[in-house]
């Protein structure tokens, strides 16, 4: 009989210890009530002392690119990338077009913070009549492939990429 009482006593002691711990791992304490039990991390230090949010180290600056086309029939194309404003990119592309022999250069497209490509139809190594195709995106390889594919589809002829470049944003430290 003494053995039975010892067994009951030790079982009650073990059950009490298990209930007090409630199965929480080290570094956590039991929370909850009314039959619902959970564990939460033990707070470290004073919870009112929170660290200030990190201060930014700089800012991203948008850069622009542009393409200008000659409408006089000379076939000149002007390009610009990495400019700080849309207007600067347009001016640089127009200037590039005029410098390439264009007589009536006009703005065609602008883009910012991405890659761009222009494809033209060609035959026997020379430009041929048809529509130029413009494509933009994050990866230069994908953009050039898309411009060439779209050009081939739109003109039903072979095409080649005549311009591809990226106008990446610039990180300016404070």
C-alpha positions as CSV (number, residue, x, y, z in Angstrom):
1,X,0.0,0.0,0.0
2,X,2.9,2.4,0.7
3,X,4.1,1.8,-2.8
4,X,0.6,2.8,-4.2
5,X,0.6,6.1,-2.2
6,X,4.1,6.9,-3.3
7,X,3.1,6.3,-6.9
8,X,0.0,8.5,-6.6
9,X,2.0,11.2,-4.9
10,X,4.7,11.3,-7.6
11,X,2.1,11.3,-10.4
12,X,0.4,14.3,-8.8
13,X,3.7,16.2,-8.4
14,X,4.6,15.5,-12.1
15,X,1.1,16.6,-13.3
16,X,1.3,19.9,-11.3
17,X,4.7,20.7,-12.8
18,X,3.5,20.0,-16.3
19,X,0.4,22.2,-15.8
20,X,2.5,25.1,-14.4
21,X,4.8,24.9,-17.5
22,X,2.0,24.3,-19.9
23,X,4.4,22.9,-22.5
24,X,6.0,26.2,-23.4
25,X,9.6,26.1,-24.8
26,X,12.4,27.9,-23.0
27,X,12.3,31.7,-23.4
28,X,8.5,31.7,-23.6
29,X,5.7,31.9,-21.1
30,X,2.1,30.7,-21.1
31,X,-0.7,33.0,-22.1
32,X,-4.5,32.5,-22.6
33,X,-7.3,31.5,-20.4
34,X,-10.7,29.7,-20.2
35,X,-9.3,26.5,-21.7
36,X,-7.2,28.2,-24.4
37,X,-3.5,28.0,-23.9
38,X,-0.6,29.5,-26.0
39,X,2.9,30.6,-25.5
40,X,4.5,34.0,-26.0
41,X,8.1,35.2,-26.0
42,X,9.4,36.6,-22.7
43,X,9.8,40.4,-23.3
44,X,13.4,41.6,-23.4
45,X,14.0,44.8,-21.4
46,X,11.6,47.6,-21.3
47,X,9.1,47.3,-24.2
48,X,8.5,51.1,-24.2
49,X,12.0,51.7,-25.5
50,X,11.7,51.0,-29.2
51,X,14.5,51.8,-31.7
52,X,13.8,54.7,-34.1
53,X,13.1,53.7,-37.7
54,X,16.2,53.5,-39.9
55,X,17.2,56.8,-41.6
56,X,17.3,56.6,-45.4
57,X,20.8,56.8,-46.8
58,X,19.8,58.4,-50.0
59,X,17.1,58.6,-52.7
60,X,16.5,57.1,-56.2
61,X,16.5,59.5,-59.1
62,X,14.5,58.7,-62.2
63,X,16.4,58.7,-65.5
64,X,14.9,59.1,-68.9
65,X,15.6,57.9,-72.5
66,X,14.1,58.9,-75.8
67,X,14.1,58.1,-79.5
68,X,13.6,60.6,-82.3
69,X,12.9,59.8,-85.9
70,X,13.5,61.8,-89.1
71,X,10.3,62.1,-91.1
72,X,11.9,63.7,-94.2
73,X,12.9,60.3,-95.6
74,X,16.6,60.5,-94.7
75,X,16.1,57.6,-92.3
76,X,18.0,59.2,-89.4
77,X,17.3,58.0,-85.9
78,X,18.4,59.8,-82.7
79,X,18.6,58.3,-79.2
80,X,19.3,59.4,-75.7
81,X,19.4,57.6,-72.3
82,X,20.3,58.4,-68.7
83,X,18.9,61.9,-68.8
84,X,17.5,63.4,-65.6
85,X,14.3,64.7,-67.1
86,X,11.9,63.7,-69.9
87,X,12.5,67.0,-71.7
88,X,16.3,66.6,-71.5
89,X,16.0,63.1,-73.0
90,X,13.8,64.5,-75.9
91,X,16.2,67.3,-76.6
92,X,19.2,65.0,-76.7
93,X,17.4,62.5,-79.0
94,X,16.4,65.3,-81.4
95,X,19.9,66.6,-81.4
96,X,21.3,63.1,-82.1
97,X,18.8,62.7,-85.0
98,X,19.8,66.0,-86.6
99,X,23.5,65.0,-86.1
100,X,22.8,61.7,-88.0
101,X,21.6,63.7,-91.0
102,X,18.0,64.1,-90.2
103,X,16.1,67.1,-91.7
104,X,12.7,66.8,-90.0
105,X,13.4,65.0,-86.7
106,X,10.4,64.4,-84.4
107,X,10.0,62.9,-81.0
108,X,8.9,59.3,-81.3
109,X,9.0,57.7,-77.8
110,X,10.3,58.3,-74.3
111,X,10.9,55.9,-71.4
112,X,12.3,55.9,-67.9
113,X,14.0,53.6,-65.4
114,X,13.9,50.6,-67.9
115,X,15.5,49.1,-71.0
116,X,14.3,49.9,-74.5
117,X,14.9,48.6,-78.0
118,X,14.0,49.6,-81.6
119,X,13.9,47.1,-84.5
120,X,13.6,47.9,-88.2
121,X,12.8,45.7,-91.2
122,X,15.7,45.0,-93.5
123,X,16.5,43.2,-96.7
124,X,20.0,42.3,-98.2
125,X,21.7,44.1,-95.3
126,X,19.9,47.4,-95.8
127,X,16.9,49.0,-94.2
128,X,13.7,48.4,-96.1
129,X,10.2,50.0,-96.0
130,X,8.1,49.1,-93.0
131,X,7.3,50.1,-89.5
132,X,9.8,50.4,-86.7
133,X,8.9,48.5,-83.5
134,X,9.6,49.8,-80.0
135,X,9.7,47.7,-76.8
136,X,10.5,48.4,-73.1
137,X,11.0,46.2,-70.0
138,X,13.4,45.3,-67.2
139,X,15.8,43.0,-69.0
140,X,17.7,44.2,-72.1
141,X,17.8,40.7,-73.7
142,X,14.0,40.2,-73.4
143,X,13.3,43.7,-74.7
144,X,15.5,43.3,-77.8
145,X,14.0,39.9,-78.6
146,X,10.5,41.3,-78.3
147,X,11.2,44.3,-80.5
148,X,12.6,42.1,-83.2
149,X,9.8,39.6,-83.0
150,X,7.1,42.3,-83.1
151,X,8.8,44.0,-86.0
152,X,8.9,40.7,-88.0
153,X,5.3,40.1,-87.2
154,X,4.2,43.6,-88.2
155,X,6.2,43.8,-91.4
156,X,6.2,40.2,-92.5
157,X,9.9,40.4,-93.2
158,X,13.3,40.0,-91.5
159,X,14.1,42.6,-88.8
160,X,17.1,43.8,-86.9
161,X,17.6,45.7,-83.7
162,X,19.0,49.2,-84.4
163,X,19.0,50.5,-80.9
164,X,19.0,49.0,-77.4
165,X,19.9,50.5,-74.1
166,X,18.9,50.9,-70.5
167,X,18.1,54.1,-68.6
168,X,18.8,52.9,-65.0
169,X,17.8,55.0,-61.9
170,X,20.6,56.6,-60.0
171,X,21.0,56.3,-56.3
172,X,22.1,59.6,-54.7
173,X,23.4,59.5,-51.2
174,X,22.4,62.2,-48.7
